[in-house]
Amino acid sequence: MFTILLVGKSSFISNYLNSLNKNKFSVKFFPNIDETLQNIDRYEPKLILLVADQEETDLLDFCKKIREKYSLLLPILLVVDFYSFVNLNQFKNLGVDFIIKPFTQEEFNAKIESFLSEQEKTVEHIYEKESEIIDKLRPYIREEVRAEMQTILKQILEGMEQKHV
């Protein structure tokens, strides 16, 4: 099950999220950026919904911190009002997607579903690659581990001999 973090105060967005398929994800609500940063590692989110109800500089700093820590692997969706003065180009440069209010329930659902399906594809791709790599390295790993173990045991025995001399 995926976790979505909703950052900001928006009953509008909360209601939309509640109407989506709860079997696919859970939603954690945080009223501000500071609480989100303190708790983000606990929930391992697959998507951050960031409501543009705070200062633009604070929103940008938050996005920069997320990018530094998680790169582009953790998608951020910025929810802005139509008459907002937020400079969307700065957010685009950080790989932040956005949706502009007003939007319909269907548009919102499609946006969220697209993020979650992309996340599923990415995770599946990573696991496929990991297993392929392990399969290719398996014959060599056994020999490398054996050689490493022999070296470690030899060092331990030499250390024990030196103590008894």
C-alpha positions as CSV (number, residue, x, y, z in Angstrom):
1,M,0.0,0.0,0.0
2,F,1.3,3.4,-0.9
3,T,1.4,6.4,1.4
4,I,0.6,9.9,0.3
5,L,1.6,12.9,2.4
6,L,-0.7,15.9,2.3
7,V,1.2,19.0,3.3
8,G,-1.0,22.0,4.1
9,K,-4.5,22.8,5.2
10,S,-7.1,22.0,2.5
11,S,-10.4,20.3,3.3
12,F,-11.0,20.5,-0.4
13,I,-8.1,18.2,-1.2
14,S,-8.8,16.0,1.8
15,N,-12.3,15.3,0.6
16,Y,-11.0,14.5,-2.9
17,L,-8.4,12.1,-1.5
18,N,-11.1,10.4,0.7
19,S,-13.1,9.6,-2.4
20,L,-10.2,7.8,-4.1
21,N,-9.6,4.1,-3.7
22,K,-8.3,3.6,-0.2
23,N,-7.2,0.1,-0.9
24,K,-4.3,1.4,-2.9
25,F,-2.9,4.1,-0.5
26,S,-3.2,5.7,2.9
27,V,-3.0,9.5,3.4
28,K,-1.1,11.2,6.2
29,F,-2.0,14.8,6.9
30,F,0.5,17.4,8.0
31,P,-0.6,21.1,8.6
32,N,2.9,22.5,7.8
33,I,6.2,21.9,6.2
34,D,8.2,21.6,9.5
35,E,6.0,18.7,10.8
36,T,6.3,17.0,7.4
37,L,10.1,17.2,7.4
38,Q,10.2,15.8,11.0
39,N,8.0,12.8,10.1
40,I,8.7,12.0,6.4
41,D,11.1,9.1,7.1
42,R,8.5,7.4,9.3
43,Y,6.0,7.0,6.5
44,E,8.1,6.5,3.4
45,P,5.7,8.3,1.1
46,K,5.3,7.6,-2.6
47,L,3.8,11.0,-3.3
48,I,3.7,14.4,-1.6
49,L,0.7,16.6,-2.2
50,L,1.9,20.1,-1.4
51,V,-0.9,22.8,-0.9
52,A,0.4,26.2,-1.8
53,D,-1.0,27.9,1.3
54,Q,2.3,28.9,2.7
55,E,5.0,31.4,1.6
56,E,6.5,30.6,-1.8
57,T,10.1,30.7,-0.4
58,D,9.1,28.1,2.3
59,L,7.5,25.9,-0.4
60,L,10.6,26.1,-2.6
61,D,12.9,25.4,0.3
62,F,10.8,22.3,1.2
63,C,11.0,21.1,-2.4
64,K,14.8,21.6,-2.5
65,K,15.2,19.6,0.7
66,I,13.1,16.8,-0.6
67,R,15.1,16.7,-3.9
68,E,18.4,16.7,-2.0
69,K,17.3,13.8,0.1
70,Y,15.2,11.7,-2.3
71,S,16.2,13.1,-5.8
72,L,13.4,12.8,-8.3
73,L,12.3,9.4,-7.0
74,L,9.7,11.0,-4.7
75,P,7.2,12.9,-6.8
76,I,5.8,16.2,-5.5
77,L,2.4,17.6,-6.7
78,L,1.9,21.2,-6.0
79,V,-1.7,22.3,-5.7
80,V,-2.1,26.0,-6.6
81,D,-5.1,28.4,-7.0
82,F,-5.8,29.8,-10.4
83,Y,-5.1,33.4,-9.2
84,S,-2.0,32.4,-7.2
85,F,1.2,34.4,-7.6
86,V,3.4,31.3,-7.2
87,N,6.2,31.2,-9.9
88,L,5.6,27.7,-11.3
89,N,8.8,27.8,-13.3
90,Q,10.9,27.6,-10.2
91,F,9.0,24.5,-9.1
92,K,9.2,23.0,-12.6
93,N,13.0,23.3,-12.4
94,L,12.9,21.2,-9.2
95,G,10.9,18.5,-10.9
96,V,7.7,19.4,-9.1
97,D,4.5,18.8,-11.0
98,F,1.4,21.0,-10.3
99,I,-2.3,21.1,-10.7
100,I,-4.3,24.3,-10.7
101,K,-7.6,24.8,-8.9
102,P,-10.3,24.7,-9.9
103,F,-10.2,21.1,-11.2
104,T,-12.7,18.3,-11.3
105,Q,-12.7,15.2,-9.2
106,E,-11.9,13.2,-12.4
107,E,-8.8,15.3,-13.2
108,F,-7.5,15.0,-9.7
109,N,-8.1,11.3,-9.6
110,A,-6.3,10.8,-12.9
111,K,-3.3,12.9,-11.7
112,I,-3.0,10.8,-8.5
113,E,-3.5,7.5,-10.3
114,S,-0.8,8.4,-12.9
115,F,1.7,9.1,-10.1
116,L,0.9,5.9,-8.3
117,S,1.0,3.8,-11.5
118,E,4.4,5.3,-12.4
119,Q,5.7,4.6,-8.9
120,E,4.6,0.9,-9.3
121,K,6.3,0.6,-12.7
122,T,9.5,2.1,-11.2
123,V,9.5,-0.2,-8.3
124,E,8.9,-3.3,-10.5
125,H,11.7,-2.2,-12.8
126,I,14.1,-1.7,-10.0
127,Y,13.4,-5.2,-8.5
128,E,13.7,-6.8,-12.0
129,K,17.1,-5.2,-12.5
130,E,18.2,-6.2,-9.0
131,S,17.4,-9.9,-9.5
132,E,19.1,-9.8,-12.9
133,I,22.2,-8.4,-11.4
134,I,22.2,-11.0,-8.6
135,D,21.8,-13.8,-11.1
136,K,24.7,-12.6,-13.1
137,L,27.0,-12.2,-10.1
138,R,25.9,-15.3,-8.2
139,P,28.7,-17.6,-9.6
140,Y,31.4,-15.0,-8.7
141,I,30.0,-14.1,-5.3
142,R,30.4,-17.6,-3.9
143,E,34.1,-17.7,-4.9
144,E,34.7,-14.1,-3.7
145,V,33.0,-14.8,-0.3
146,R,35.0,-18.0,0.1
147,A,38.3,-16.2,-0.6
148,E,37.3,-13.3,1.7
149,M,36.4,-15.7,4.5
150,Q,39.8,-17.5,4.1
151,T,41.6,-14.2,4.4
152,I,39.7,-13.2,7.5
153,L,40.3,-16.5,9.2
154,K,43.9,-16.4,8.4
155,Q,44.2,-12.9,9.9
156,I,42.4,-14.1,13.0
157,L,44.7,-17.1,13.4
158,E,47.8,-14.9,12.9
159,G,46.4,-12.5,15.6
160,M,45.8,-15.3,18.0
161,E,49.3,-16.8,17.4
162,Q,50.9,-13.4,18.1
163,K,49.1,-13.1,21.4
164,H,50.4,-16.5,22.5
165,V,54.0,-15.8,21.5
